[in-house]
Amino acid sequence: MNRREFLKYSFVAALGLGFPMLLPSHGQAARLAKPPVRRPALRFTEHEERPATDFLVIHHTGLRVDRDSTVEEIHQFHQKSMKWAGIGYHYLIRKDGTIEQGRPPGLVGAHALGHNTTSVGICLAGNFNLAKPTGAQMASLCQLAAWLCQEYKLNPLKRGVIVGHRDLNDTDCPGKNLYSLLKGVRQSCQEALFFRK
Ligand SMILES: [Zn+2]
């Protein structure tokens, strides 16, 4: 091996050895990046700060037909027809997986009667009694839920931390086809957070 080859191989070896050292080792804090969130400008008539965040509530829009919705559309409906401060959910996940911000994340939402002061509401666009959520929606839900668990220091596997709306109120929301996937969502969040355990 001449000097040039030696240097080349040393460099490759250094890369090979160095790279794992850049990765978080077990027990070290590795932060999950915040997933991209589209933030439309929405006006709310009230702003009440949420005192605590103990769990995430998963919803579907549950319209008569399975279709996509925008945060602006739901905001208008909740404000004009329901007379709420604005959209009740903190996040909406569109059929293409885009995450949109509804109610500002630090405020009390309007999505699960009796539980709004301690929870974040995440809604997936669609009717999941009629159809299944898209793969892109599920990927975004796992990413968003894992990041929220990190930010609010929640254990996704703990009972009651990632729940369906039907676990709290008399409703079939988020539909049987999404509700049955929540166990997988909890597991996926746990795996995403593994490095900071
Ligand atoms: Zn719901």
Boltz pocket constraint, residues with backbone or C-beta under 6 A from the ligand:
constraints:
  - pocket:
      binder: B
      contacts: [[A, 58], [A, 59], [A, 60], [A, 111], [A, 165], [A, 171], [A, 173], [A, 174]]
      max_distance: 6.0
